[in-house]
Amino acid sequence: MNRLLCEFGAVLLLSPCADAANAPKKPNVVLVMADDQGWGDMAYNGHPHVKTPNFDAMAKEAIRFDRFHSAAPVCSPTRASVMTGRTPNRMGTFKWGHPIRPQETTIAQVLKAAGYRTGHFGKWHLGSVQKDGLATPGKCGFDEWVSAPNFFDIDPVLSDRGKAVEFKGDSSDVTADLAVKFLRDCAAKKNPFLAVVWFGSPHNPHKALPEDSKLYADRPAAERDFLGEITAMDRAFGRIRGEIKKLGLTDDTILWYCSDNGALPKLGSAGNSRGNKGQVYEGGLLVPALLEWPFRYPKPRVINVPCVTSDIYPTVLEWTGAKADKQPPLDGTSLVSLLNGKVTTRAKPIGFWDHPTPGVGTPTKQWMDDLLAAQKAGREPTDPQQLFSNAGKITTKHPLDKFPGHSAWLDGSWKLHRIENAKSDGVKWELYDLATDPKEARDLLATEPKRAEAMKKDVAAWLESVVRSLNGEDYPSK
């Protein structure tokens, strides 16, 4: 579990990529995400107890990312980065429960315009799931969606395009069932598709099925349900992967898996890294990530170059040939050249910024029970919070010279931390070389002054760019 991974800039190339001329013109895309699974919460990453046979098999057979980061150390912001290719503070998705701005351009909208059928299944946490709400999956580009406002557990009530529907079973199994139904329908109609499948596990409170928790009978009670949820999610993921094969779509389908933030404190594993969920140190950002597209990448490979969830959007767009009409600034970069073996380093550094704005509560069970009861009575709830009535409203102009909170700049193996106290003018800096110090324990700020000053200028320019987006400069006409 504490395996040291410090081969920054190195890519293990085991085979040439397939002939691009013969690639599917519109490959299908399936993006799967866990909720709160840390880098070390995988058997293939050395966890001593968890059973993840399906993830382990894909890690051996496909592409494994060992330095893959979430764009933020908590859930909603990272999900916004997947949807847009942008760091979440650009759209004001500061913490959990903050919606994506309706003005943003999403991967679902771009692929839908390119002829794809689009579906979202599982946790949304980027806005409303009521039919008249703002920033719903439907209004963000999804044709079909059966979604929850936040994480969800056994026997959930989910929103099927605004209609509350009761389901039975483990939350991951339910999510996989919905995704498989969508895949089958698209395959029957020969529609290229984008399926975004976001599990609600292993977020607390941990509630595993008895048969899943029994696998860990020798572990403490709290740990049994946590590990059982991961095993259930592994089973559900294996079903999705297996269905792609059964439908004969393996060569035509990109399957990409990751988590939304680093490890939970106490129960979760960050491997050999410092910190956990909610922190900008590596333990709060490093996540397990796997990618499979056998036609293009037929042999297993390991990527040790730093990557981030913001890279998913530009990478998928390059693979599919889809283009946004008006693309605002991106923070992610396409990984196609890296994956094809044409380069062995990242095209640009990665910026992180955990803004001090607090999160917003989004209680799935309460909201979905309310929606179900209201619809049975022939009405719709009108709570502005559940409708996310303020989504997209820009009421604050943030200064271009103040960047409160904890930000960081990752350039190769070098990571600069910038910690600004919102109540004072003080800024604390830290500099680490992750190649030799993955625990971020030895601050090299004083011994690397030239490097530190150059990185300080780079992160300052990036932060100013983010604030300009936050203030609405990216979409004046929307």
C-alpha positions in Angstrom: 0.0 0.0 0.0 3.0 2.3 0.6 4.5 1.6 -2.8 6.8 4.5 -3.8 6.0 5.9 -7.2 8.3 8.6 -8.3 9.1 7.9 -11.9 7.9 11.3 -13.0 8.1 12.0 -16.7 8.4 8.3 -17.5 6.0 6.3 -19.6 6.2 2.6 -20.1 5.6 1.9 -23.7 4.9 -1.7 -24.5 3.3 -1.4 -27.9 2.7 1.1 -30.7 -0.7 2.6 -30.9 -3.1 1.3 -33.5 -3.4 2.9 -36.9 -5.4 6.1 -36.4 -6.8 5.8 -39.9 -8.8 2.8 -38.9 -10.0 4.1 -35.6 -13.7 4.5 -35.1 -14.9 7.9 -36.3 -17.0 8.4 -33.2 -15.7 6.1 -30.4 -18.1 5.6 -27.6 -17.1 7.2 -24.3 -17.9 5.8 -20.8 -16.6 7.9 -17.9 -16.9 6.3 -14.5 -16.2 7.9 -11.1 -16.1 6.8 -7.5 -17.1 9.0 -4.6 -14.3 9.3 -2.0 -12.0 6.4 -3.1 -8.4 7.2 -2.2 -5.4 6.2 -4.3 -4.6 3.4 -1.9 -8.1 2.0 -1.7 -7.4 -0.6 -4.4 -5.9 -4.0 -4.1 -3.7 -3.4 -7.1 -2.2 -0.4 -5.3 -1.3 -2.5 -2.3 -4.3 -2.3 0.0 -3.9 -5.3 2.4 -7.6 -6.1 2.8 -9.9 -4.7 0.1 -11.1 -7.0 -2.7 -11.2 -5.3 -6.1 -10.8 -8.1 -8.7 -12.4 -6.2 -11.5 -10.3 -3.1 -11.0 -7.2 -5.3 -10.6 -7.9 -7.1 -13.9 -8.2 -3.8 -15.8 -5.1 -2.4 -14.1 -3.2 -5.4 -15.5 -4.8 -5.4 -18.9 -5.2 -1.7 -19.8 -3.7 1.6 -18.9 -3.0 2.4 -15.3 -2.3 6.0 -14.2 -0.1 6.1 -11.1 0.0 9.9 -10.7 -3.5 10.9 -11.6 -5.0 13.8 -9.6 -8.5 15.1 -8.9 -8.8 18.8 -9.8 -9.9 19.5 -6.2 -9.7 17.7 -2.9 -13.5 17.4 -2.6 -16.3 16.1 -4.8 -18.4 18.7 -6.7 -15.4 20.8 -7.9 -13.7 17.8 -9.4 -16.9 16.7 -11.2 -17.1 20.2 -12.7 -13.6 19.8 -14.0 -14.5 16.5 -15.7 -17.5 18.2 -17.3 -15.6 21.3 -18.6 -11.8 20.7 -18.6 -11.5 23.7 -16.4 -10.4 24.2 -12.8 -13.6 24.4 -10.8 -13.0 27.9 -9.3 -13.4 29.4 -12.8 -17.1 28.6 -12.5 -17.5 29.2 -8.8 -17.8 25.5 -7.9 -15.7 26.1 -4.8 -16.7 23.2 -2.6 -19.3 20.4 -2.3 -22.8 21.4 -3.2 -21.9 24.4 -5.3 -23.5 24.0 -8.8 -21.8 24.2 -12.1 -22.7 27.5 -13.9 -25.2 27.0 -16.7 -23.0 29.3 -18.8 -20.3 26.6 -19.0 -19.6 24.5 -22.0 -19.8 20.8 -21.0 -18.5 17.6 -22.5 -22.1 16.3 -22.8 -23.1 19.4 -24.8 -20.1 19.2 -27.2 -20.6 15.5 -27.9 -24.3 15.8 -28.2 -23.8 18.4 -30.9 -21.4 16.0 -32.6 -24.2 13.3 -32.9 -23.7 11.4 -29.6 -26.5 10.1 -27.4 -25.6 11.3 -23.9 -26.5 9.8 -20.5 -25.8 10.5 -16.8 -26.3 7.9 -14.1 -25.7 8.2 -10.4 -24.4 11.0 -8.3 -24.7 14.5 -9.9 -23.9 17.1 -7.2 -23.5 19.9 -9.7 -27.0 21.4 -9.4 -30.7 20.4 -9.3 -32.2 17.1 -10.3 -35.8 18.5 -10.5 -37.2 19.0 -13.9 -37.6 22.8 -13.5 -34.3 23.2 -11.6 -31.1 24.9 -12.8 -27.9 23.1 -13.7 -29.7 19.8 -14.1 -28.0 17.0 -16.0 -30.5 17.7 -18.8 -29.6 21.3 -19.0 -25.9 20.4 -19.0 -26.3 18.3 -22.2 -27.6 14.9 -21.1 -30.4 13.3 -23.1 -31.1 10.7 -20.5 -30.4 11.0 -16.8 -31.2 9.1 -13.7 -29.4 11.0 -11.0 -29.1 11.9 -7.3 -28.4 15.3 -5.8 -25.4 13.9 -3.9 -24.2 10.5 -2.7 -26.8 7.8 -2.2 -27.0 4.4 -0.5 -29.0 1.1 -0.5 -32.6 1.3 -2.0 -32.2 4.8 -3.3 -34.8 7.2 -4.7 -33.4 8.8 -7.9 -34.5 11.4 -10.3 -35.4 10.0 -13.8 -35.3 13.3 -15.8 -37.1 15.0 -12.9 -39.4 12.2 -11.8 -38.7 10.5 -8.5 -38.3 6.7 -8.9 -37.7 4.1 -6.1 -35.0 1.5 -6.7 -33.9 -1.6 -4.8 -30.4 -2.8 -4.1 -26.9 -1.6 -3.5 -26.4 1.9 -4.9 -23.5 0.9 -7.2 -25.5 -2.1 -8.6 -28.4 0.2 -9.2 -26.2 2.7 -11.0 -24.6 0.0 -13.2 -28.0 -1.4 -14.1 -29.1 2.0 -15.4 -25.8 2.4 -17.3 -26.1 -1.0 -18.9 -29.6 -0.4 -20.0 -28.4 2.8 -21.7 -25.5 1.0 -23.4 -27.8 -1.7 -24.7 -30.3 0.8 -26.1 -27.5 2.8 -27.8 -26.0 -0.3 -29.2 -29.3 -1.5 -30.6 -29.9 1.8 -32.3 -26.2 2.1 -33.4 -25.9 5.5 -31.7 -22.4 6.6 -30.6 -22.8 7.4 -26.9 -21.3 9.3 -23.9 -22.2 7.6 -20.6 -21.2 9.4 -17.4 -21.5 6.9 -14.6 -20.9 8.4 -11.1 -21.2 6.0 -8.2 -22.2 7.2 -4.7 -19.7 5.0 -3.0 -17.7 4.7 -0.8 -18.9 8.0 0.7 -20.0 7.9 4.3 -22.3 6.8 5.9 -21.0 3.4 4.8 -23.8 0.9 4.2 -22.8 -2.3 2.5 -25.0 -5.2 1.7 -24.6 -8.0 4.2 -22.9 -10.3 1.7 -20.4 -7.6 0.9 -19.6 -6.7 4.5 -19.2 -10.4 5.4 -16.2 -10.6 3.2 -14.4 -8.5 5.8 -15.7 -10.2 8.9 -12.2 -10.1 10.5 -12.0 -6.3 10.2 -13.5 -3.7 12.6 -17.2 -3.0 12.1 -16.8 0.5 10.5 -14.2 -0.8 8.1 -16.4 -3.8 7.0 -19.0 -1.5 5.4 -16.4 0.8 3.9 -14.6 -2.0 2.2 -17.8 -3.8 1.4 -19.0 -0.7 -0.5 -15.7 -0.6 -2.5 -16.2 -4.3 -3.4 -19.8 -3.7 -4.5 -18.5 -0.8 -6.6 -15.9 -3.1 -8.1 -18.6 -5.6 -9.0 -20.7 -2.9 -10.6 -17.8 -1.6 -12.6 -17.0 -5.1 -13.8 -20.6 -5.4 -15.0 -20.2 -2.3 -17.1 -16.9 -3.3 -18.5 -18.3 -6.8 -19.2 -21.4 -5.4 -20.9 -19.2 -3.4 -23.3 -17.5 -6.6 -24.3 -20.8 -8.6 -24.6 -22.2 -5.9 -26.9 -19.1 -6.2 -29.1 -18.2 -2.6 -28.5 -14.8 -3.0 -26.9 -12.7 -1.6 -29.7 -15.2 1.2 -30.3 -15.4 2.3 -26.7 -13.2 4.4 -24.4 -13.7 3.4 -20.7 -12.1 5.8 -18.2 -12.3 5.3 -14.4 -11.1 7.6 -11.5 -12.2 8.9 -8.2 -13.3 12.5 -7.3 -10.8 13.2 -4.5 -8.2 11.6 -2.3 -8.6 9.2 0.6 -11.0 9.6 3.5 -9.3 10.2 6.9 -9.1 7.1 9.1 -10.7 4.5 6.8 -9.2 5.5 3.5 -5.7 5.0 2.2 -3.5 7.6 0.6 -0.7 5.1 0.0 2.6 6.8 0.6 1.3 10.4 0.4 0.7 13.2 2.9 -2.9 14.3 3.7 -6.3 13.2 2.8 -9.7 14.4 1.4 -10.1 18.2 1.8 -6.3 18.9 1.6 -4.2 20.1 -1.3 -1.3 17.8 -0.4 -1.0 14.7 -2.6 -3.1 12.5 -0.3 -6.1 14.7 -0.9 -5.6 14.8 -4.7 -4.1 11.5 -5.9 -6.7 9.1 -7.0 -6.8 5.6 -8.7 -7.3 5.9 -12.5 -7.7 3.4 -15.3 -8.2 3.7 -19.0 -9.1 1.1 -21.6 -9.5 1.4 -25.4 -8.1 -1.8 -26.8 -8.2 -0.7 -30.4 -5.9 2.2 -29.8 -3.9 0.8 -26.8 -3.9 -3.0 -27.1 -1.3 -3.7 -24.4 -1.0 -2.8 -20.7 0.9 0.3 -19.8 1.7 2.4 -16.8 1.7 6.2 -16.9 3.7 7.9 -14.2 3.4 11.4 -15.6 1.2 13.7 -13.5 -2.3 14.0 -14.9 -5.6 15.5 -13.7 -9.3 15.1 -14.1 -9.4 18.4 -16.1 -7.5 16.5 -18.8 -10.5 14.2 -19.5 -12.5 16.8 -21.5 -9.7 17.9 -23.9 -8.5 14.3 -24.4 -12.0 13.0 -25.2 -12.6 15.8 -27.6 -9.4 15.1 -29.5 -10.2 11.4 -29.7 -13.7 12.0 -31.0 -12.9 15.0 -33.1 -15.7 17.0 -31.5 -15.2 20.8 -31.0 -16.9 23.4 -28.9 -18.2 26.4 -30.7 -16.7 28.9 -28.2 -14.2 27.2 -26.0 -13.3 29.2 -22.9 -9.8 28.8 -21.4 -8.9 25.2 -20.4 -6.8 24.1 -17.6 -6.6 20.5 -18.7 -4.5 19.3 -21.6 -5.1 16.5 -24.1 -3.2 13.4 -23.1 -3.4 11.9 -26.6 0.3 12.6 -27.4 1.4 11.2 -24.1 -0.8 8.1 -24.4 0.4 7.6 -28.0 4.0 7.7 -26.8 4.9 10.8 -28.8 5.9 12.7 -25.7 7.1 11.5 -22.2 6.3 14.7 -20.2 3.2 16.7 -19.5 2.5 19.7 -21.8 1.8 22.2 -19.0 1.8 22.4 -15.2 -1.3 21.6 -13.1 -2.8 24.3 -10.8 -5.0 23.6 -7.7 -6.9 26.0 -5.6 -9.0 25.2 -2.6 -10.9 28.4 -2.0 -12.1 29.0 1.7 -15.7 29.4 0.6 -17.6 26.7 2.6 -19.6 23.8 1.1 -23.3 23.7 0.8 -25.4 20.8 2.2 -27.3 18.7 -0.4 -29.0 15.9 1.6 -30.0 13.4 -1.1 -32.3 11.2 1.0 -34.3 14.1 2.4 -34.6 15.9 -1.0 -35.5 12.8 -2.9 -38.0 11.7 -0.3 -39.6 15.1 -0.5 -39.7 15.0 -4.3 -41.3 11.5 -4.3 -43.9 12.5 -1.8 -44.7 15.8 -3.5 -45.1 14.1 -6.9 -47.3 11.5 -5.5 -49.5 14.4 -4.3 -49.4 15.9 -7.7 -47.1 18.8 -7.1 -43.4 19.8 -7.4 -41.3 21.1 -4.5 -40.4 24.8 -5.0 -37.5 25.1 -2.5 -35.0 27.5 -4.2 -32.1 25.6 -2.7 -33.3 22.3 -4.3 -33.9 24.1 -7.6 -30.5 25.8 -7.4 -32.2 29.1 -8.4 -29.0 31.1 -8.0 -26.9 28.9 -10.3 -25.0 31.0 -12.8 -25.6 34.3 -11.0 -22.4 36.3 -10.6 -22.9 38.7 -7.8 -19.4 39.1 -6.5 -16.4 40.6 -8.3 -13.3 39.0 -6.8 -10.1 41.0 -6.6 -7.3 40.1 -9.0 -4.5 40.4 -6.4 -6.0 38.3 -3.6 -6.2 34.5 -3.8 -7.3 33.2 -0.4 -7.1 29.6 0.6 -4.6 26.9 -0.3 -3.4 26.7 -3.9 -0.6 24.7 -5.5 1.4 24.5 -8.7 2.6 21.1 -9.9 5.3 21.3 -12.5 6.8 17.9 -13.2 7.8 16.5 -9.9 8.0 20.0 -8.3 5.1 21.2 -6.3 4.8 24.7 -4.9 2.2 25.4 -2.2 0.7 28.9 -1.7 -1.3 29.3 1.5 -3.1 32.7 1.9 -5.0 33.6 5.0 -8.2 35.3 4.0 -8.2 37.4 7.2 -4.6 38.8 6.7 -2.2 39.7 4.0 0.2 36.8 4.8 1.1 34.2 2.3 3.0 31.0 3.3 5.0 29.1 0.6 6.2 25.5 0.6 8.2 23.7 -2.1 8.6 19.9 -2.5 10.2 17.6 -5.0 7.7 14.7 -5.1 10.2 12.5 -7.0 12.3 12.1 -3.9 9.8 13.2 -1.3 6.3 11.9 -2.0 5.2 12.6 1.6 5.9 16.4 1.1 7.9 16.4 4.3 11.1 18.3 3.2 10.4 21.9 2.3 13.0 23.0 -0.3 11.9 26.6 -0.6 15.1 28.0 0.9 17.4 25.8 -1.1 15.7 26.3 -4.5 15.2 30.1 -4.6 15.3 30.5 -8.4 12.9 27.6 -9.1 10.6 28.9 -6.3 10.5 32.4 -7.7 9.7 31.2 -11.2 7.0 29.0 -10.0 5.6 31.8 -7.8 5.2 34.0 -10.9 3.5 31.1 -12.8 1.0 30.3 -10.1 0.2 34.0 -9.7 -0.5 34.4 -13.4 -2.7 31.3 -13.3 -4.6 32.4 -10.3 -5.4 35.8 -11.9 -6.6 34.0 -15.0 -8.9 31.8 -12.8 -10.3 34.9 -11.0 -11.1 36.6 -14.4 -13.1 33.5 -15.3 -14.7 33.5 -11.9 -15.8 37.1 -12.4 -17.5 36.2 -15.7 -15.1 37.3 -18.3 -15.3 34.0 -20.2 -18.9 34.3 -21.2 -19.9 37.9 -21.6 -22.5 37.1 -24.3 -24.2 34.2 -22.4 
